[in-house]
Amino acid sequence: MTEMFCTDCKADTMFVTPECLDGHTLGDCPDLMCERCGLAVTRLALLITEEVVLVEAA
């Protein structure tokens, strides 16, 4: 569990690691979820390159 600011709740809340469907072990999954509202975030770092990469968010 990690306490972070949730942009949906507008408050510091606890974020937990949800069940990982990507095959990561519990400590290796980069995804976190707000315990209060369910907002999902990821802790992945993006690699900056000279290539243009299109990213689509849900």
N, C-alpha and C positions, 0 to 999 in steps of 0.2 A: 504494500500500500504506500502511496505517495500523496502528500498534500500539495495541491496545486490550485491556481486560480482557474475556475471554470467560466468560460465566456458566456455560456447559456444561463448558468445560475447566478452569475455576477457576484461570486463569493469564493473564498477558499474552501475547497471540498476535498474529500479523499478520492483518489483515483486508484482503481484496482486493475490488475491484469485479467482480462476476460479469458474465457476458454479459447485457446488458439486453434484455428482451423487450418493454419499454414504449416503445422508440423514443428513449430518451435517448442523447446522445453519451457517450463514455467518461467524461469529466470531470463531466458533469451528472447522472449517475444517483445517486440518494440511497441506493441499496442497497449493503450491504457483506456479505461472507461470511468467516467464520473459515477460514483455510487449513488448520487442523488438523482440525476436526470438521464444518465446513460450516454452523454456526449462522448464520442470516441475520438481519441487523438493518437498520434504515433510519435515515437522518439527517433525516427530514422533521420540520419543526416543526408543531405543532398550533395552530390558531387557536382561542382560547377565546371562546365566545359565550354568550349567554343561552339559546340553543337546546340541547336535548338531542340528542346525536348518539350512535347506537349503533354500536360498532365490534366486528367479529367477528374473532378471531385464530384461525389454524389451530393 
